[in-house]
């Protein structure tokens, strides 16, 4: 049974919630001169709430009206005043760089909902979380918009932060329903949806017959060719004109063949490769604006101690880092054939690779098969080479798999503490 005091407290809380939900926000408060991301959060709230209610809330620097307040105390003076007055508890350390507060409160006779992160990215995530509570759904394929409703304050009082620091997607090239056929608008839409879903990492794997990590050597591009379209055979397909599409759908296409604009209208293969790389560079810059960490990588082949292969790896990484300066991560991929069971010979003792293999093979003994152990050593060798090159050229860029690769080896050997140390900093999982 409730005591009198507890009953009064409960009734008071219910009364506050009822008062809050009986009112409607009349404006969105975003700080003047806000960062791009915080301003985006305010504009997204304005746009989507209009779709749900038909009410176009003005975005203002401050107001005495009931409002939605966007941005943490570092950016928004109104949030800062609420914290100083003791009306809002805001612990940036607890929230971290991606956490946020959602809280509806009444101060000085007006109701406000706070959507505030310790960083602009946290604020953007707060805005999309708030919209989901109004009934929106965000998916890679598009948005779900709720039925038209009267706009009301929601009773909110919580702080949230993601369980995983990195959450993302690996769109795979070389299919006709993949980024192989994307234009800039397609990349932008994909990244927009990722941000709405609070995903913050995207990585692209490029085959050596694709243009994105091709590099010019001795005046000619190697390790890449222009983007493909339906004028030629693409994996799992045959050449096909758009007019051959079924049920009249060919009329939806502007060109004779289907593909990215970057796969058409170039005079030389070199120009075609550069068009595709320009496209990806612009797309990745857009992703970074929306708080998405970006990664590009390619496969590694052959003996890593061969001087030509070492030179090619350095040239490719140098070009990748120059061509895509917004890249934060690079990954090196095992060639697909090796993953399918191809035999990797044990390297001779009197070679650099052979010496490396004999120094690390015990770490991979759990694999059992000598050819698999040799392949693990080969990829590990490339990972160490890549790490050295990147540390020299761009120390702030991370090679994704070098720590994880070693961690898996240690973990399988029962050295769990060492494995954890490989992939954590201060208890947080890192790349």
C-alpha angles and dihedrals in degrees: 000000000000117000118230092253093050091047092052090049092050093048091049091052091048091049091052091049092048091049091050095048091046090064130069129219113250101188145012116236115211123164120257109253092019120171117269092256095049090048088049089053091054093046092048090053090049093049099045097041087053089054091051100042111014088238114124103206113206117238107228139169093238140343143179091223127095105280152161110251116212124198139033127271092271090065110019118062091200091057089047091053091050091052092047091050092053092243093116130039109212120172109181091187093058093045096050123195095312104033127102147183126239112189137153114206142159119233128168091355098306133098122232137178114211119212100179137153131189086240132027090257090055089051091051090052089049090054094052091045089052091050091052088055088056088057105269121137124205122201137159089255095052145286133306112217120202123233116276110285141171109262113244137164114262121222101248134163115155146108120219137188130174120262092219122045093208121048120161157118141269108209106194122221128217100061127097089233092053140075087286086086099035127121123201091271090056093051090048094050091049092050091045090055092046091055091049089054089049093245112150108183134065125177130188124203114202125200118218091251091058124084104232101087098025113132131201113243122178090349097308131091115245132184093033149050135195121293117278127235135178092285087084139033112285123185108299096000143084127224110286137173119226090239087066092063114119129260095013095296089131087081088069092069127081097203136058088243132032123242146095116313086241089066092064140059104028126132100213136019088249091057090048092052092048092049090055093047091049088053094051093045092054091045093051091050088055091050091053090054088061095051096261118142110224132214135182127185147162141204125271122221138186134004108344091207093057106112092227092052091047090050092047092050092052093046092048094048092046091052093045093052092046096044094046106032090166091066113116098179135035124193132196116212131210108240110260095239091061091054089053096063104273113159119253112201119227104254119245117262095239095063131083090243090049091053091048091047093054090050095054107025092096089061089060098041090113088073090071099197110093092218091054091049090052091049091050089052091049094053091043090053090053090048092055092047091049092048091053093049094048093046088055098044104033114004093184093060116088128218100223104210106041097083094035091048093055092041092057090051093051093045093053088052091055094253094127097156092055090045091054091050089055095060105030138073114190090344094308122118111241138176 
